[in-house]
Amino acid sequence: MSSTPKIALITGGSRGLGRNAARHLAQSGHDIVLTYRTRADEARAAVAEIEALGRRAVALPLDTGQVASFPAFAEALAAALQQHWQRDTFDFLVNNAGIDARGLFADMTEEAFDALLNVHFKGVYFLTQRLLPLLADGGGIVNFSTGLARFTTPGYSAYAAMKGAVETLTKYLAKELGSRGIRCNVVAPGIIKTDFTAAAREAHPELETYMAGQTALGRIGEPDDVGGVVAFLCSDAARWVNAQRIEASGGYAL
């Protein structure tokens, strides 16, 4: 184990794309702090998976839709960094945590809209702000967006709008944090086979075939198609990549 590992914090790192990204980062030599909302069992399993790769991992509870909880989370993170790494900072923040709430524009409720807003934009904005003092100079931020911010699928107007806001925020972060050597980029997955998309795929069995037919590479995505992109952005190989949107959709809707 390296004496000076890089530490990546991944929100929602206990499942889905976040867990896959955590595994890829661990395989690249990073230690991991992951957050979970309710499923402590999944978080423990994710930690065990990372430790089996020879890296150190810690799981902390966090609801990214509850901004009022962020000061306490920052304190818990600072304590964990001291306890497990004897450090005051971490190196990479991956804003991955998300929820799904589909609905046509005409049917979208304010309650569902606010839930999406709190997790996908307000939470990203203010969690990043709160953690800036703990983020090491020369580190990086990776924000998750979606291919739906470029192409359209009915039912995702609110979700995609939040992600479009995150993409704009990322450029501002890159500009404002550049003096600290902190890079900020966006990963925008297309449809991926995870539990996040399971409900949509089960409700519309034809969806997978249709989207595979619209994709240049002829299939829909797997988590491994995205986790490696995150690991790249958190590596020295991407040291000159900044303020960029990298879509990992296999070439959908070209």
C-alpha positions as CSV (number, residue, x, y, z in Angstrom):
1,M,0.0,0.0,0.0
2,S,1.4,3.4,-0.9
3,S,2.5,5.5,2.0
4,T,0.7,8.6,0.5
5,P,-2.5,7.3,-1.2
6,K,-4.9,9.7,-2.8
7,I,-8.3,9.7,-1.1
8,A,-11.5,10.0,-3.1
9,L,-14.9,10.8,-1.5
10,I,-17.8,9.4,-3.5
11,T,-21.3,10.3,-2.6
12,G,-23.7,7.4,-3.1
13,G,-20.7,5.1,-3.3
14,S,-22.4,2.1,-1.8
15,R,-24.3,1.1,-4.9
16,G,-24.7,1.5,-8.6
17,L,-22.3,3.7,-10.6
18,G,-20.8,5.1,-7.4
19,R,-19.8,1.7,-6.2
20,N,-18.4,0.9,-9.5
21,A,-16.4,4.1,-9.6
22,A,-15.1,3.3,-6.1
23,R,-13.8,0.0,-7.3
24,H,-12.1,1.5,-10.3
25,L,-10.5,4.2,-8.1
26,A,-9.3,1.5,-5.6
27,Q,-7.8,-0.5,-8.5
28,S,-6.0,2.7,-9.5
29,G,-4.5,3.0,-6.0
30,H,-6.9,5.4,-4.3
31,D,-8.3,5.0,-0.8
32,I,-12.0,5.6,-0.6
33,V,-14.6,7.4,1.6
34,L,-18.0,6.5,0.4
35,T,-21.4,7.7,1.6
36,Y,-24.7,6.0,1.9
37,R,-28.2,7.2,2.8
38,T,-30.0,4.2,4.4
39,R,-28.5,0.9,3.4
40,A,-25.6,0.4,5.8
41,D,-25.4,-3.3,4.7
42,E,-24.6,-2.2,1.1
43,A,-22.0,0.3,2.4
44,R,-20.3,-2.4,4.5
45,A,-20.2,-4.7,1.5
46,A,-18.7,-1.9,-0.7
47,V,-16.1,-1.2,2.0
48,A,-15.2,-4.9,2.1
49,E,-14.9,-5.0,-1.7
50,I,-12.4,-2.1,-1.6
51,E,-10.4,-3.6,1.2
52,A,-10.1,-6.8,-0.7
53,L,-8.3,-4.8,-3.4
54,G,-5.8,-3.8,-0.8
55,R,-7.1,-0.2,-0.3
56,R,-8.5,1.5,2.8
57,A,-12.1,2.5,2.9
58,V,-14.6,4.2,5.2
59,A,-18.4,4.5,4.9
60,L,-20.2,7.6,6.3
61,P,-24.0,8.2,6.3
62,L,-25.2,11.2,4.3
63,D,-28.4,12.4,2.8
64,T,-27.3,14.7,0.0
65,G,-30.8,16.2,-0.2
66,Q,-30.5,17.6,3.4
67,V,-28.3,20.7,3.3
68,A,-28.7,21.3,7.0
69,S,-26.9,18.0,7.7
70,F,-23.7,19.0,5.8
71,P,-21.9,20.8,8.7
72,A,-22.1,17.6,10.8
73,F,-21.1,15.5,7.9
74,A,-18.0,17.7,7.3
75,E,-17.1,17.2,10.9
76,A,-17.5,13.4,10.7
77,L,-15.4,13.4,7.5
78,A,-12.6,15.4,9.1
79,A,-12.6,13.0,12.1
80,A,-12.5,10.0,9.7
81,L,-9.6,11.5,7.8
82,Q,-7.6,12.0,11.0
83,Q,-8.4,8.6,12.4
84,H,-7.7,6.5,9.3
85,W,-5.2,8.5,7.4
86,Q,-3.8,11.1,9.8
87,R,-4.7,13.8,7.2
88,D,-6.7,17.0,7.3
89,T,-7.7,16.8,3.6
90,F,-8.9,14.5,0.9
91,D,-8.0,14.7,-2.8
92,F,-11.1,14.0,-5.0
93,L,-14.8,14.7,-4.6
94,V,-17.1,12.7,-6.8
95,N,-20.7,14.0,-6.6
96,N,-22.5,10.9,-7.7
97,A,-25.5,10.4,-5.4
98,G,-28.8,10.6,-7.1
99,I,-32.5,9.8,-7.1
100,D,-35.0,9.1,-9.9
101,A,-38.3,10.9,-10.3
102,R,-39.8,10.6,-13.8
103,G,-42.8,12.5,-15.0
104,L,-43.9,14.3,-18.1
105,F,-43.7,18.1,-17.9
106,A,-47.5,18.4,-17.7
107,D,-47.6,16.0,-14.8
108,M,-44.5,16.9,-12.7
109,T,-45.4,17.8,-9.2
110,E,-43.6,20.4,-7.1
111,E,-42.8,17.8,-4.5
112,A,-41.0,15.6,-7.0
113,F,-39.3,18.6,-8.6
114,D,-38.0,19.8,-5.2
115,A,-36.7,16.3,-4.3
116,L,-34.7,16.2,-7.5
117,L,-33.5,19.8,-7.0
118,N,-32.3,19.1,-3.4
119,V,-30.3,16.0,-4.4
120,H,-29.1,16.8,-7.9
121,F,-28.3,20.5,-7.7
122,K,-28.7,22.2,-4.4
123,G,-27.1,19.3,-2.6
124,V,-24.2,19.2,-5.0
125,Y,-23.7,23.0,-4.8
126,F,-23.7,23.3,-1.0
127,L,-22.0,20.0,-0.2
128,T,-19.1,21.0,-2.5
129,Q,-19.0,24.4,-0.9
130,R,-19.0,22.9,2.6
131,L,-16.2,20.5,1.8
132,L,-13.9,23.0,0.1
133,P,-11.7,23.5,3.2
134,L,-11.1,19.8,3.3
135,L,-10.4,19.4,-0.4
136,A,-6.6,19.4,-1.0
137,D,-5.0,21.9,-3.4
138,G,-4.2,20.1,-6.6
139,G,-7.1,17.8,-6.2
140,G,-10.2,17.4,-8.3
141,I,-14.0,17.4,-8.5
142,V,-16.0,15.1,-10.7
143,N,-19.7,15.9,-11.0
144,F,-22.2,13.4,-12.5
145,S,-24.6,14.7,-15.2
146,T,-26.5,12.7,-17.7
147,G,-26.7,12.2,-21.5
148,L,-30.3,13.5,-21.1
149,A,-28.8,17.0,-20.8
150,R,-27.8,16.7,-24.5
151,F,-30.6,14.5,-26.0
152,T,-34.2,14.2,-24.8
153,T,-36.4,11.5,-23.5
154,P,-39.9,12.4,-22.4
155,G,-40.4,12.3,-18.7
156,Y,-37.0,13.6,-17.7
157,S,-37.4,17.4,-18.1
158,A,-36.8,18.1,-14.4
159,Y,-34.0,15.6,-13.9
160,A,-32.2,16.8,-17.0
161,A,-32.6,20.4,-16.1
162,M,-30.9,19.8,-12.7
163,K,-28.1,18.1,-14.5
164,G,-27.8,20.9,-17.0
165,A,-27.4,23.3,-14.0
166,V,-24.6,21.0,-12.6
167,E,-22.8,21.2,-15.9
168,T,-22.8,25.0,-15.8
169,L,-21.8,25.0,-12.2
170,T,-18.8,22.8,-13.0
171,K,-17.4,25.4,-15.4
172,Y,-17.7,28.0,-12.7
173,L,-16.0,25.8,-10.2
174,A,-13.2,25.1,-12.6
175,K,-12.7,28.9,-13.0
176,E,-12.9,29.8,-9.4
177,L,-10.9,26.9,-8.0
178,G,-8.2,26.9,-10.6
179,S,-5.9,29.1,-8.5
180,R,-5.8,26.1,-6.0
181,G,-5.0,23.7,-8.8
182,I,-8.3,22.0,-8.4
183,R,-9.8,20.5,-11.7
184,C,-13.6,20.2,-12.1
185,N,-15.1,18.0,-14.8
186,V,-18.4,16.3,-15.6
187,V,-19.2,12.7,-16.5
188,A,-22.5,12.3,-18.3
189,P,-23.6,8.6,-18.6
190,G,-26.1,7.4,-21.1
191,I,-28.6,4.7,-20.0
192,I,-26.7,2.2,-17.8
193,K,-27.8,-1.2,-16.4
194,T,-28.0,-0.3,-12.7
195,D,-30.8,-0.4,-10.1
196,F,-31.2,3.4,-10.9
197,T,-32.6,2.6,-14.3
198,A,-34.2,-0.7,-13.4
199,A,-37.7,0.7,-12.9
200,A,-37.7,2.4,-16.3
201,R,-36.4,-0.7,-18.0
202,E,-38.9,-3.0,-16.3
203,A,-41.8,-0.6,-17.1
204,H,-40.8,-0.4,-20.8
205,P,-39.3,-3.7,-21.8
206,E,-38.7,-2.3,-25.3
207,L,-36.5,0.5,-24.0
208,E,-33.3,-1.4,-23.9
209,T,-33.6,-2.6,-27.5
210,Y,-34.6,0.8,-28.7
211,M,-31.8,2.6,-27.0
212,A,-29.2,0.0,-28.1
213,G,-30.4,0.6,-31.7
214,Q,-29.8,4.4,-31.3
215,T,-26.3,3.8,-30.0
216,A,-23.3,3.7,-32.3
217,L,-21.8,0.8,-30.3
218,G,-25.0,-1.1,-30.5
219,R,-25.8,-1.7,-26.8
220,I,-26.7,0.1,-23.6
221,G,-24.1,0.8,-21.0
222,E,-22.7,-1.3,-18.1
223,P,-21.3,0.3,-14.9
224,D,-17.8,-0.6,-15.9
225,D,-18.2,1.7,-18.9
226,V,-18.4,4.7,-16.6
227,G,-16.3,3.8,-13.5
228,G,-13.1,3.9,-15.6
229,V,-13.9,7.4,-16.8
230,V,-14.2,8.6,-13.2
231,A,-10.9,6.9,-12.3
232,F,-9.2,8.6,-15.3
233,L,-10.4,12.0,-14.3
234,C,-9.0,11.4,-10.8
235,S,-5.6,10.5,-12.2
236,D,-2.4,12.4,-13.2
237,A,-3.2,11.3,-16.8
238,A,-6.1,13.8,-16.7
239,R,-4.1,16.7,-15.1
240,W,-4.7,19.0,-18.1
241,V,-8.4,18.1,-18.5
242,N,-10.5,20.8,-16.9
243,A,-14.0,22.2,-17.2
244,Q,-15.0,19.4,-19.6
245,R,-18.1,17.3,-20.1
246,I,-17.3,13.7,-21.0
247,E,-20.3,11.8,-22.2
248,A,-20.1,8.0,-21.7
249,S,-23.1,6.9,-23.8
250,G,-21.5,4.7,-26.4
251,G,-22.4,7.3,-29.0
252,Y,-26.1,7.7,-28.4
253,A,-28.3,9.8,-30.8
254,L,-25.5,10.9,-33.1
